[in-house]
């Protein structure tokens, strides 16, 4: 028997399938135009060399306008992840460097989840046919795994990055999973990786120094620890997921 949640989610997906094609085309065209405009005008800024050249100016501006700078950083991160543009990793490291660990972690955690949910909704209501034709095999795998494991499957995908996150966002939009469930499972699941990358960024003392001397010339105990964490995280999370699955198996019930 289907649970009320599954029934409601299936109804939402069915409604998405029947959406007005003209409205979908108009909205999709608008967002495609925005993505092109953003990448054409700001794509060159998503690299360390450009940001290093603006380091002093950015620091001074942030002191004078802290709330505005946080809002801009949040908006840029949401736009990049929501439109599935490249550059999220660079921005994560830069946010960690600029805002340091705790403030950077809070910003990236909510911005990345908001962007992922926007991409999820784009897929569900606007891009269904094209995503289904491109990722049909993955969709079948995702649906079968969700039937077996429920939201824990999404959690597994988030903590063990075997599938690119933008693919997860888009394909999950075609499954019956509820939007609220997608949000909170994604936020919790992405948190360990987010914390590791933000911490790595927070250990870089200066982008100018990093660009001129590279990672080896910027090494410190904190930065070495960050690289160790990034290297060990996938293995640790695999162990954690395996333990949860074993604990939840029928033989351990």
N, C-alpha and C positions, 0 to 999 in steps of 0.2 A: 504493500500500500504506500502511495506517495505521501510524504509529509506536507503540511500546509506551506512550508517554506519552498519545497521543491515545486509544488503546484503553482505557487505565485511566481517563482522564477521562470518556470516554463512558459507561463502566460506572458511575462514580459518579453521573453525571447520571441514568442509567436507574434506579439504586437510589433516588435522591431522588424520582423520579416515583412510585415504588411505596410510599412511606412510609405508615405507618398514619395515616389521616385524623384519628382521635380524638386521637392523641398530638400531631399537628400543631396541632389546634384548642386543646388544653389549653395547650401551650407558647406558642402565639400569643396566647392570652388573657392569660397571665401577663405576657408582655412588653408587650402593649398596656396592661395595667394599670400596669406599672412606668413606661412612657413617660408615661401620663396623670398619675401621681403625681408624677413628676419635674418635668414641665412646670407642674403646678398649684402645686407648692411652691417650685420654684427658677427657673421661667421669668422671673419679674420681676427676677432678679439678672443676667440676660444683657444688660445695657445699661450704658453708660458712667456715667450719672448715679448709679445704685445703687452701682456699684463705687467711684466717686469718693468717695462718702460714707463708705465703709468702708476707704479707703486706709490711713490711719494704723494702724487696728486690724489690718489684714491684714499690714502690714509688721512690726509688733511680734510678731504671732503666728508669722510665718515665721522670725523670728530665733530664737524659742524652740523651734520644731518644724519645722526645715527639711525633714526626710524626709517627715513627715506631710503638709506642704503640697504637696510635689511629688507625692506619691501621690494626694492629693485632686484636684489639677489634672489629673493624668493620667486618673484615673477619670472626672471630669466630661467631659473631652474625648472619651474613648472612648464614654461613654454617649450624648453628643450625636450623634456621627457614626455610631455603631452603630445607633441608633434613628432615624436620618435626621431629626433635629430641627433647626430653624433655630438659628442662633447660633454656628456654628463659626468664622465670620470674626471676630466680636467676641472670642471666646475666644482666637483666634490672636494678635490684636493685644494683648490683655490679657496673655497669657503672655509675649509679647516685651517688653512694658513692665515686667512684674513680675520676670521671671527674667533679663532681658537676652538678648543674641543667642545665644550658644553653648548655654547651658543651655536656653533656650527652644526653640531649633531642635531639639535632641535630643529634648526632651519632645514637641513637636508632631509631629515626624516619626514617632516610634514610636506615639504615641497616635492620630494620624489614620489611620495604616496599620492599626492594630489595630481601630479602629472601622469602617473601610471593609471589612475582612475579615469582621467580625461581620455587617455588613449583607449582604455577599456570601453568607455562609452562611445567614442568615435567608431570603434569596431562594431559594437553591438547595433548602433542605430544608423550609421552612415556607410560603413565600409564592408558590410557583411559579405556581399557577393565576392568582392575582390579578395578579401582575406580568406574566405572559404576555398576559393579556387587555388590560392597560393599555398595555404597551409592545411589542406584537407586531411592529410595523413596525421599531422600533429593533432588536429581537432578530434579525430577518432580516438587517439591515444589519451588525450586530455579527458574526454568524456568518460571513457572506460575507467580511468584512474579515479576520477571524481566519484563515480558510482561506487567504487570499492572503498575509497579512503575519505571521501568528503573533502572539506576545506583543508585537511592536513596535507593533501597532495599539493595544493598551492603553496602551503608553508614549506614543504620539501623543496619545491622549485625555487623558492626565494632564498633559502639558506644555503642551498647547494647550486651555484650558478652554472649548471650544465647546459641550460638553454638561455640564450640572450633575453634580457628582461623585456625588451621591446616586443619580442615574439610572444612571451608569456602574456603581456598586457593585451595584445591584439587577439590572440587565440582564445584567451579566457573570456573575452567579450562575446564570443559565439556560444559559450557554454551556459547552462542554466544558473550558474552561481549568482547570488544576489550581489548588488553593488556594495552594500554595507559590509557584507562578509569579505568581498574582495579587498575593500579598503583596509579593514583592521588586520586581516591575515597578512596582507602585503606589508603593512607597516611593521608588524612584529617580526615577520620573516626577514625583511631587509635590514632590520636594525643592527645585527652583528656585523654585516659587511659594511654598512654605512659608518658604524663606529670605527671600524678598522681604517677605512680610507680617510675619514675626517681626522682621525688621530695622526695618520701619516702626514697629512697636509699641515697639521698644527705643529709638527716637529721641524718644518722648514723655516729657518730664521728669516730669510730674505729671498724673494724671487730673483732679484738681481744676482745675488750670490749663487743661487741654484743654477741659473741659466749660464753664468760664466764658468762655473766650476763643475757642474754636473752633480749627480747623486753622490759619487765617491768623494768629491771635494766638500760636500755638505754633511758628511756623516757625523752623527753624534750618537750617544747611547740611546736617546729617545727615538731617533730616526731608524737606527738598527733594530730596535724593539718593534717599531712599526712594520718594517719589512718582514721580520720574523712572524708577527701576528698575521700579516697578509698571506704569507706562505703556508702557515699552519691552519688557518681558518677553514678552508674547504675540508681538510681531513677531520678536524674536530667536529664540524657540523655534520659530516657523514656519520660519525660515531654517535652523535646525539640523536640524529634522525633514526638510525638503526635501533638504538635503545628504545626510543618511543614506539617504533613499530613493533618491536619484540614484546614490549609491555602491553601493547594493545591487541596482540594476536589472540585468537580464540583459545590457544593452549595455555595462555597465561591469565585468561579471564577468571 
